[in-house]
Amino acid sequence: GMKIVSQTVTDKKVVALAVDKQCEHAVFAEKSGEVFSKPLSALETPSKHLLGHISSLTCMVLSEDGTRILTGDRDEKIRISHYPHTFDMLSVCLAHTELITCVETFGDRVLSAGADAMVCLWRLEDAKLLDSHTLSDAATTDKPIPEASSEESKAWDYKAAGTAQATATVSGRFRGKNEAAPVAAMALHRASKLLVVAVERSTELRVIRISDDDKLQVVGSVSLPDKFPLGVGFLDKPDDAPVLVVAAPFQEESLLAFSLSTGADGAVTATRLDLSSEEAHIKAIRAIADCAKQDFLSNPQAGEEGGTGQQQYVQKRRRHTEPGWKELHGKKA
């Protein structure tokens, strides 16, 4: 089984974690907008500050070669900085219209997704947008999104840039109704260049192929028994067909797996797999998924939200992705 060999406590909630290419430092992003690092051999030592954003961070990743750190925030920006010399900000990816939810790198390319239901492909070197695809046919919300509030009609004030008003406006809190469901998670199979995207409140995962000429094309879907997968990922088996693993904490089986195959017409189909294997990597992933399931289902928190673990989980994600959700439910910004 798994055993904790070292641990540490951070000042704020951690939204993303990565290990550098040399496997010497743990790099973590806090929701407050700050990124820190600690040596893996001495996690009890004070954290080293790397960089900071004005707004809350939502995701972070290191490039494959370990020389770039990418950080996404609630202000629709993805910042590309040098690593470990993070004071050197190289470029900024600007195309999303809502907060960034996911970012991933492969080679000299960057993939991103956001609450605007848009998936973007960038060039890492200069943050040039190569292609984008909006999941316009994504499952619609199962609850009406509130109409624009009176604050949304306010004209943009360039003098307020960097203030609370600017941050709130850019992050979508005062923006009009967004009918597209936000992207919640994504996973990339590098060998086949297949990207799997999970959309909020949808029972289907979208499969997108990245062509050699840097185009994004939806080539299939994977049907799920539950609308709220905790996460998606691929098993590291480069010689076999892509095996997609989905953490589903609200199902009897907390871990689902699918084999993805490509037909002669280029379409991708998914086949459900039996996960009775006793391989070490399967046991480790299943243990993590089981822990998440127990956390969500067995320990509902008492409080104003109440309800089951699933209801609290859905409400929490909506507060961070649905424009106007806080105003409708009387939550503090």
C-alpha positions, 0 to 999 in steps of 0.5 A: 500500500501507499505510505506518507513519507513526508508532508508539509502545511501551506498558508493558503489552499493549494490549487495545483502542484508539480515537481520539477524535471530534476525531481528536486523541488515541489512547486505549488500554486495557492488560490491567493495568487502566489506560487511557491517551491520547497525542496522535496528532501526538506519539506519542513523548510520555509517556502521560496516565493516564485511569482504572484498574480493579482487575481486568484490562481486556478491552475499551474503546470511546468513545461516538459523541458522544465524551463517554463512555468504556466499559471492560469487565473480568474482574469482569463490570463495564462502567464508564461514565465521562465523557470526557475528564474520566475521573475522573467515573465516571457509572454501572456496567452490572451483569448479566453473570455472567462476564468481559466480552468485547465492548462497543459503542455506538450512539446512546444505547444500549450493547451488551455480550457476555461469557463467559456467552454473554449479549448485553445492551442498555443505556441509555447515560444511566443504565446501565439494562438494557433487554433481554438474550439468552442464547445457550443453544443455542450450540455446546457445547465440543469439550472437557469443562470441568472440574468445580468444584474444592474452592475453588469451594465456599468461601462468599463473604467480603465482607471480602475484597472487592478482594483477590485472593480476591474478584477470582478468585471474581468473575471465574469462576476458582472458579465452577462449570462453565459450559456456555455457550460465550463470545461472542468477537466482535461487530459492529453494522450501525447502519443496519439494527440488525443485530448479528452475534455470534461464539461460541467453538468454533462454526461459526455466527455469530448474527445478532440484530436490535435492534427499535425497542422495544429487544428482542433477537431472533435472526433468522438465522445465517452458516455459516463454514468455520472455528470460530475467526474472528479478528474480524467487522465491517461495511463502511461502505456505508450505502446498500447491503445490510449486507456482513459481513467475517470475518477467518479466519486459518486458512483458505486465504482469510484474508478472507470476506465475506457480504451479509445480506438480510432476507426478508418474514418478517424472517429474515436470510439470508447470501450469500457474496461474491467479494472480488476487488475492488481497492477501497482499503478491501478491500485494506487489510482483506485486508492486515491479515487476511493479516498475522494469518494469517502470524502464526498459521500461519507462526510457531508459538512454541516452548515448553510449548504447542507445536503449530500457530499455531491450537492456540496461539491456541485455548489462549490464548483458552480460558485467558481465557474458560473457567472452570477451564481453568487448573486443568485444564491446570496453568496459573498463575492 
